[in-house]
Amino acid sequence: MYIKKASILLVLFFFAVASGFAAGEAEEAEEPTLVRFVEVGWLDIEATTAMTRLVLESLGYETTSEVVSVPVAYQALASGDADVFLGNWMPSMASISDPHIEEGTVDRVTDNLQGAKYTLAVPQYVYDAGVTSVADLADHEEEFGEEIYGIEAGNDGNLLIEAMIDDDAFGLGGWELVESSEAGMLSEVGSRTRNDEWIVFLGWAPHPMNTVYEIDYLADADDYFGPDYGAATVYTNVRAGYTEEAPNMGRFLENLQFDLEMENELMLMIDEGMSGEDAAREWLQDNPGVLDAWLDGVTAVDGSPGLETVRTALGID
């Protein structure tokens, strides 16, 4: 009787172990195939997000994207309501992103763009008239109307401008930040430059504004925007633990690198009326070599080689 019970227990033990392994294998195989992006209404992030979504959908993933403010983007990642954000501009965004990184609710995967810049800019004719530094602005308060144009409320660049005003830095204590959106701000830039009127605004590269308008960047705002005209690196952020939960996606995001020329070309195509998806498709068909690095070690959702799958999906020979 004892031997029979022992045998039964032994069988149950092995069954439980086997079931555990099977469950573990099933769990490992169930990598999520829905990828939820957040973006923040900036043309560069629209371009890179569209490019990334096109490649992922070619791999068999389903993707969504929601345009929100920077603080809401981080709240969405921290709460698990979004998976990926490609627009962590550093160091200007540090005050918003770093608390989430330090709390462990958001992971910073890797940089996806180097050589960007982010600071205040003016039309070239204003620069040529002698306004080459933020220290020159207060001397021309009448021409500028004591206004600095920013983008959407809560954006990190706006917060830096507000800090300059609050600190009365460079004699700007009485000035006003005009919040709008990227499109709204650039519409104002276009209107002012057509009439040779003065304006100071938040500028950055990569962006078509650098080719559509003749502009230059103001020196000496290092304490707020960082050195070298707000020299920036852009990082990929994900919700905490996402790359462990989705290792194939993690490998892809680690591989994903853009450059200034690529982004400028993509943004100009979108700015001239193409959808983000169409611009990304055309650019990849003309420049398929980037896929070799992006898809190194990455598989499609069905397990097939990622590079071959995407090239086929995009009609690349």
Contacts in CASP RR format, 6 or more apart in sequence:
PFRMAT RR
TARGET T0000
AUTHOR 0000-0000-0000
METHOD contacts of the structure
MODEL  1
MYIKKASILLVLFFFAVASGFAAGEAEEAEEPTLVRFVEVGWLDIEATTA
MTRLVLESLGYETTSEVVSVPVAYQALASGDADVFLGNWMPSMASISDPH
IEEGTVDRVTDNLQGAKYTLAVPQYVYDAGVTSVADLADHEEEFGEEIYG
IEAGNDGNLLIEAMIDDDAFGLGGWELVESSEAGMLSEVGSRTRNDEWIV
FLGWAPHPMNTVYEIDYLADADDYFGPDYGAATVYTNVRAGYTEEAPNMG
RFLENLQFDLEMENELMLMIDEGMSGEDAAREWLQDNPGVLDAWLDGVTA
VDGSPGLETVRTALGID
31 245 0 8 1.000
31 246 0 8 1.000
31 247 0 8 1.000
31 248 0 8 1.000
31 249 0 8 1.000
32 83 0 8 1.000
32 245 0 8 1.000
32 246 0 8 1.000
33 60 0 8 1.000
33 61 0 8 1.000
33 62 0 8 1.000
33 301 0 8 1.000
34 61 0 8 1.000
34 62 0 8 1.000
34 63 0 8 1.000
34 64 0 8 1.000
35 53 0 8 1.000
35 56 0 8 1.000
35 61 0 8 1.000
35 62 0 8 1.000
35 63 0 8 1.000
35 64 0 8 1.000
35 83 0 8 1.000
35 84 0 8 1.000
35 249 0 8 1.000
36 63 0 8 1.000
36 64 0 8 1.000
36 65 0 8 1.000
36 66 0 8 1.000
36 81 0 8 1.000
36 82 0 8 1.000
36 83 0 8 1.000
36 84 0 8 1.000
37 49 0 8 1.000
37 52 0 8 1.000
37 53 0 8 1.000
37 63 0 8 1.000
37 64 0 8 1.000
37 65 0 8 1.000
37 66 0 8 1.000
37 82 0 8 1.000
37 83 0 8 1.000
37 84 0 8 1.000
37 85 0 8 1.000
37 86 0 8 1.000
38 65 0 8 1.000
38 66 0 8 1.000
38 67 0 8 1.000
38 68 0 8 1.000
38 72 0 8 1.000
38 73 0 8 1.000
38 76 0 8 1.000
38 77 0 8 1.000
38 82 0 8 1.000
38 84 0 8 1.000
38 85 0 8 1.000
39 45 0 8 1.000
39 46 0 8 1.000
39 49 0 8 1.000
39 65 0 8 1.000
39 66 0 8 1.000
39 67 0 8 1.000
39 68 0 8 1.000
39 73 0 8 1.000
39 85 0 8 1.000
39 86 0 8 1.000
39 87 0 8 1.000
40 67 0 8 1.000
40 68 0 8 1.000
40 69 0 8 1.000
40 70 0 8 1.000
40 73 0 8 1.000
40 87 0 8 1.000
40 152 0 8 1.000
40 155 0 8 1.000
41 67 0 8 1.000
41 152 0 8 1.000
41 181 0 8 1.000
41 182 0 8 1.000
42 87 0 8 1.000
42 151 0 8 1.000
42 182 0 8 1.000
43 182 0 8 1.000
43 207 0 8 1.000
43 208 0 8 1.000
43 267 0 8 1.000
43 270 0 8 1.000
43 271 0 8 1.000
44 87 0 8 1.000
44 204 0 8 1.000
44 206 0 8 1.000
44 207 0 8 1.000
44 263 0 8 1.000
44 267 0 8 1.000
45 86 0 8 1.000
45 87 0 8 1.000
46 267 0 8 1.000
46 270 0 8 1.000
46 276 0 8 1.000
47 263 0 8 1.000
47 266 0 8 1.000
47 267 0 8 1.000
47 270 0 8 1.000
47 276 0 8 1.000
47 279 0 8 1.000
47 280 0 8 1.000
48 86 0 8 1.000
48 87 0 8 1.000
48 112 0 8 1.000
48 113 0 8 1.000
48 258 0 8 1.000
48 263 0 8 1.000
48 266 0 8 1.000
49 65 0 8 1.000
49 86 0 8 1.000
50 266 0 8 1.000
50 270 0 8 1.000
50 275 0 8 1.000
50 276 0 8 1.000
50 277 0 8 1.000
50 279 0 8 1.000
50 280 0 8 1.000
51 258 0 8 1.000
51 266 0 8 1.000
51 280 0 8 1.000
51 283 0 8 1.000
51 284 0 8 1.000
52 84 0 8 1.000
52 86 0 8 1.000
52 256 0 8 1.000
53 63 0 8 1.000
53 65 0 8 1.000
53 277 0 8 1.000
53 280 0 8 1.000
54 277 0 8 1.000
54 280 0 8 1.000
54 281 0 8 1.000
54 284 0 8 1.000
54 314 0 8 1.000
55 252 0 8 1.000
55 284 0 8 1.000
55 291 0 8 1.000
55 294 0 8 1.000
55 295 0 8 1.000
55 310 0 8 1.000
56 63 0 8 1.000
56 252 0 8 1.000
57 63 0 8 1.000
58 309 0 8 1.000
58 310 0 8 1.000
58 313 0 8 1.000
58 314 0 8 1.000
59 298 0 8 1.000
59 299 0 8 1.000
59 300 0 8 1.000
59 301 0 8 1.000
59 306 0 8 1.000
59 309 0 8 1.000
59 310 0 8 1.000
60 300 0 8 1.000
60 301 0 8 1.000
60 302 0 8 1.000
60 309 0 8 1.000
61 249 0 8 1.000
61 301 0 8 1.000
66 76 0 8 1.000
66 82 0 8 1.000
68 76 0 8 1.000
69 152 0 8 1.000
69 153 0 8 1.000
69 154 0 8 1.000
69 155 0 8 1.000
70 93 0 8 1.000
70 96 0 8 1.000
70 154 0 8 1.000
70 155 0 8 1.000
70 156 0 8 1.000
71 96 0 8 1.000
71 154 0 8 1.000
73 82 0 8 1.000
73 85 0 8 1.000
74 85 0 8 1.000
74 96 0 8 1.000
74 97 0 8 1.000
74 100 0 8 1.000
74 106 0 8 1.000
74 237 0 8 1.000
75 81 0 8 1.000
76 82 0 8 1.000
77 83 0 8 1.000
77 85 0 8 1.000
77 100 0 8 1.000
77 105 0 8 1.000
77 106 0 8 1.000
77 237 0 8 1.000
77 238 0 8 1.000
77 239 0 8 1.000
78 100 0 8 1.000
78 103 0 8 1.000
78 105 0 8 1.000
78 106 0 8 1.000
78 239 0 8 1.000
78 240 0 8 1.000
79 105 0 8 1.000
80 239 0 8 1.000
82 239 0 8 1.000
83 238 0 8 1.000
83 239 0 8 1.000
83 242 0 8 1.000
84 236 0 8 1.000
84 237 0 8 1.000
84 238 0 8 1.000
84 242 0 8 1.000
84 253 0 8 1.000
85 236 0 8 1.000
85 237 0 8 1.000
85 238 0 8 1.000
86 112 0 8 1.000
86 234 0 8 1.000
86 236 0 8 1.000
86 237 0 8 1.000
87 93 0 8 1.000
87 112 0 8 1.000
87 234 0 8 1.000
87 235 0 8 1.000
87 236 0 8 1.000
87 237 0 8 1.000
88 97 0 8 1.000
88 108 0 8 1.000
88 234 0 8 1.000
88 235 0 8 1.000
88 236 0 8 1.000
88 237 0 8 1.000
89 116 0 8 1.000
89 118 0 8 1.000
89 156 0 8 1.000
89 204 0 8 1.000
89 232 0 8 1.000
89 233 0 8 1.000
89 234 0 8 1.000
90 97 0 8 1.000
90 232 0 8 1.000
90 233 0 8 1.000
90 234 0 8 1.000
90 235 0 8 1.000
91 226 0 8 1.000
91 232 0 8 1.000
92 118 0 8 1.000
92 156 0 8 1.000
92 157 0 8 1.000
92 160 0 8 1.000
92 225 0 8 1.000
92 226 0 8 1.000
92 230 0 8 1.000
92 232 0 8 1.000
93 156 0 8 1.000
95 156 0 8 1.000
95 159 0 8 1.000
96 156 0 8 1.000
96 159 0 8 1.000
97 106 0 8 1.000
97 108 0 8 1.000
97 237 0 8 1.000
100 106 0 8 1.000
101 107 0 8 1.000
101 108 0 8 1.000
104 240 0 8 1.000
105 239 0 8 1.000
105 240 0 8 1.000
106 237 0 8 1.000
106 238 0 8 1.000
106 239 0 8 1.000
106 240 0 8 1.000
107 237 0 8 1.000
107 238 0 8 1.000
107 239 0 8 1.000
107 240 0 8 1.000
107 241 0 8 1.000
107 242 0 8 1.000
107 243 0 8 1.000
108 235 0 8 1.000
108 236 0 8 1.000
108 237 0 8 1.000
109 235 0 8 1.000
109 236 0 8 1.000
109 237 0 8 1.000
109 238 0 8 1.000
109 243 0 8 1.000
109 250 0 8 1.000
109 253 0 8 1.000
109 254 0 8 1.000
110 235 0 8 1.000
110 236 0 8 1.000
110 253 0 8 1.000
110 254 0 8 1.000
110 256 0 8 1.000
111 233 0 8 1.000
111 234 0 8 1.000
111 235 0 8 1.000
111 236 0 8 1.000
111 257 0 8 1.000
112 234 0 8 1.000
112 235 0 8 1.000
112 236 0 8 1.000
112 256 0 8 1.000
112 257 0 8 1.000
112 258 0 8 1.000
113 206 0 8 1.000
113 233 0 8 1.000
113 234 0 8 1.000
113 257 0 8 1.000
113 258 0 8 1.000
113 259 0 8 1.000
113 260 0 8 1.000
113 263 0 8 1.000
114 233 0 8 1.000
114 234 0 8 1.000
115 231 0 8 1.000
115 232 0 8 1.000
115 233 0 8 1.000
115 260 0 8 1.000
116 204 0 8 1.000
116 205 0 8 1.000
116 206 0 8 1.000
116 231 0 8 1.000
116 232 0 8 1.000
116 233 0 8 1.000
116 234 0 8 1.000
116 260 0 8 1.000
117 204 0 8 1.000
117 205 0 8 1.000
117 217 0 8 1.000
117 228 0 8 1.000
117 229 0 8 1.000
117 230 0 8 1.000
117 231 0 8 1.000
117 232 0 8 1.000
118 157 0 8 1.000
118 202 0 8 1.000
118 203 0 8 1.000
118 204 0 8 1.000
118 225 0 8 1.000
118 230 0 8 1.000
118 232 0 8 1.000
119 202 0 8 1.000
119 203 0 8 1.000
119 204 0 8 1.000
119 217 0 8 1.000
119 218 0 8 1.000
119 221 0 8 1.000
119 225 0 8 1.000
119 226 0 8 1.000
119 229 0 8 1.000
119 230 0 8 1.000
120 134 0 8 1.000
120 148 0 8 1.000
120 161 0 8 1.000
120 200 0 8 1.000
120 201 0 8 1.000
120 202 0 8 1.000
120 203 0 8 1.000
120 217 0 8 1.000
120 218 0 8 1.000
120 221 0 8 1.000
120 225 0 8 1.000
121 200 0 8 1.000
121 201 0 8 1.000
121 202 0 8 1.000
121 203 0 8 1.000
121 209 0 8 1.000
121 215 0 8 1.000
121 216 0 8 1.000
121 217 0 8 1.000
121 218 0 8 1.000
122 131 0 8 1.000
122 198 0 8 1.000
122 199 0 8 1.000
122 200 0 8 1.000
122 201 0 8 1.000
122 215 0 8 1.000
122 216 0 8 1.000
122 218 0 8 1.000
123 189 0 8 1.000
123 192 0 8 1.000
123 193 0 8 1.000
123 196 0 8 1.000
123 198 0 8 1.000
123 199 0 8 1.000
123 213 0 8 1.000
123 214 0 8 1.000
123 215 0 8 1.000
124 214 0 8 1.000
124 215 0 8 1.000
124 216 0 8 1.000
125 196 0 8 1.000
125 214 0 8 1.000
126 143 0 8 1.000
126 198 0 8 1.000
126 199 0 8 1.000
126 200 0 8 1.000
127 215 0 8 1.000
127 216 0 8 1.000
127 218 0 8 1.000
130 136 0 8 1.000
131 137 0 8 1.000
131 140 0 8 1.000
131 200 0 8 1.000
131 218 0 8 1.000
132 216 0 8 1.000
132 218 0 8 1.000
132 219 0 8 1.000
133 218 0 8 1.000
133 219 0 8 1.000
133 220 0 8 1.000
134 164 0 8 1.000
134 169 0 8 1.000
134 170 0 8 1.000
134 172 0 8 1.000
134 218 0 8 1.000
134 219 0 8 1.000
134 220 0 8 1.000
134 221 0 8 1.000
135 170 0 8 1.000
135 220 0 8 1.000
136 218 0 8 1.000
137 144 0 8 1.000
137 170 0 8 1.000
137 171 0 8 1.000
137 172 0 8 1.000
137 175 0 8 1.000
137 200 0 8 1.000
137 218 0 8 1.000
138 170 0 8 1.000
138 171 0 8 1.000
138 172 0 8 1.000
140 198 0 8 1.000
141 175 0 8 1.000
143 198 0 8 1.000
144 198 0 8 1.000
144 199 0 8 1.000
144 200 0 8 1.000
146 174 0 8 1.000
146 175 0 8 1.000
146 176 0 8 1.000
147 175 0 8 1.000
147 176 0 8 1.000
147 177 0 8 1.000
147 178 0 8 1.000
147 199 0 8 1.000
147 200 0 8 1.000
148 161 0 8 1.000
148 165 0 8 1.000
148 172 0 8 1.000
148 175 0 8 1.000
148 176 0 8 1.000
148 177 0 8 1.000
148 178 0 8 1.000
148 200 0 8 1.000
148 201 0 8 1.000
148 202 0 8 1.000
149 178 0 8 1.000
149 180 0 8 1.000
149 185 0 8 1.000
149 188 0 8 1.000
149 189 0 8 1.000
149 199 0 8 1.000
149 200 0 8 1.000
149 201 0 8 1.000
149 202 0 8 1.000
150 157 0 8 1.000
150 158 0 8 1.000
150 161 0 8 1.000
150 177 0 8 1.000
150 178 0 8 1.000
150 179 0 8 1.000
150 180 0 8 1.000
150 185 0 8 1.000
150 201 0 8 1.000
150 202 0 8 1.000
151 157 0 8 1.000
151 158 0 8 1.000
151 179 0 8 1.000
151 180 0 8 1.000
151 181 0 8 1.000
151 182 0 8 1.000
151 185 0 8 1.000
151 202 0 8 1.000
152 158 0 8 1.000
152 179 0 8 1.000
152 180 0 8 1.000
152 181 0 8 1.000
152 182 0 8 1.000
153 179 0 8 1.000
154 179 0 8 1.000
157 202 0 8 1.000
157 225 0 8 1.000
158 177 0 8 1.000
158 179 0 8 1.000
158 202 0 8 1.000
160 224 0 8 1.000
160 225 0 8 1.000
161 177 0 8 1.000
161 202 0 8 1.000
161 224 0 8 1.000
162 177 0 8 1.000
163 169 0 8 1.000
163 224 0 8 1.000
164 170 0 8 1.000
164 172 0 8 1.000
164 221 0 8 1.000
164 224 0 8 1.000
165 172 0 8 1.000
165 173 0 8 1.000
165 174 0 8 1.000
165 175 0 8 1.000
165 176 0 8 1.000
165 177 0 8 1.000
166 173 0 8 1.000
167 173 0 8 1.000
168 174 0 8 1.000
169 223 0 8 1.000
169 224 0 8 1.000
170 220 0 8 1.000
178 188 0 8 1.000
180 188 0 8 1.000
185 201 0 8 1.000
185 202 0 8 1.000
186 209 0 8 1.000
188 199 0 8 1.000
188 201 0 8 1.000
189 199 0 8 1.000
189 201 0 8 1.000
189 209 0 8 1.000
189 213 0 8 1.000
189 215 0 8 1.000
190 213 0 8 1.000
191 197 0 8 1.000
192 198 0 8 1.000
192 199 0 8 1.000
193 199 0 8 1.000
193 213 0 8 1.000
193 214 0 8 1.000
200 218 0 8 1.000
203 209 0 8 1.000
203 215 0 8 1.000
203 217 0 8 1.000
204 232 0 8 1.000
205 260 0 8 1.000
205 264 0 8 1.000
206 260 0 8 1.000
206 263 0 8 1.000
206 264 0 8 1.000
206 267 0 8 1.000
207 264 0 8 1.000
207 267 0 8 1.000
208 264 0 8 1.000
208 267 0 8 1.000
208 268 0 8 1.000
208 271 0 8 1.000
209 215 0 8 1.000
210 264 0 8 1.000
211 264 0 8 1.000
211 268 0 8 1.000
212 271 0 8 1.000
217 229 0 8 1.000
219 229 0 8 1.000
221 230 0 8 1.000
222 230 0 8 1.000
234 258 0 8 1.000
236 253 0 8 1.000
236 256 0 8 1.000
238 250 0 8 1.000
238 253 0 8 1.000
242 249 0 8 1.000
242 250 0 8 1.000
243 249 0 8 1.000
243 250 0 8 1.000
243 253 0 8 1.000
243 254 0 8 1.000
248 298 0 8 1.000
248 299 0 8 1.000
251 297 0 8 1.000
251 298 0 8 1.000
252 294 0 8 1.000
252 295 0 8 1.000
252 298 0 8 1.000
255 293 0 8 1.000
255 294 0 8 1.000
255 295 0 8 1.000
255 296 0 8 1.000
255 298 0 8 1.000
256 294 0 8 1.000
257 293 0 8 1.000
257 294 0 8 1.000
262 283 0 8 1.000
262 287 0 8 1.000
262 290 0 8 1.000
265 283 0 8 1.000
266 276 0 8 1.000
266 279 0 8 1.000
266 280 0 8 1.000
266 283 0 8 1.000
269 276 0 8 1.000
269 278 0 8 1.000
269 279 0 8 1.000
269 282 0 8 1.000
269 283 0 8 1.000
270 276 0 8 1.000
270 279 0 8 1.000
274 282 0 8 1.000
281 314 0 8 1.000
284 290 0 8 1.000
284 291 0 8 1.000
284 314 0 8 1.000
284 316 0 8 1.000
285 314 0 8 1.000
285 315 0 8 1.000
285 316 0 8 1.000
288 311 0 8 1.000
288 314 0 8 1.000
288 316 0 8 1.000
291 307 0 8 1.000
291 310 0 8 1.000
291 311 0 8 1.000
291 316 0 8 1.000
292 307 0 8 1.000
295 306 0 8 1.000
295 307 0 8 1.000
295 310 0 8 1.000
296 307 0 8 1.000
297 306 0 8 1.000
298 306 0 8 1.000
298 307 0 8 1.000
299 305 0 8 1.000
299 306 0 8 1.000
300 306 0 8 1.000
300 309 0 8 1.000
300 310 0 8 1.000
310 316 0 8 1.000
311 317 0 8 1.000
END
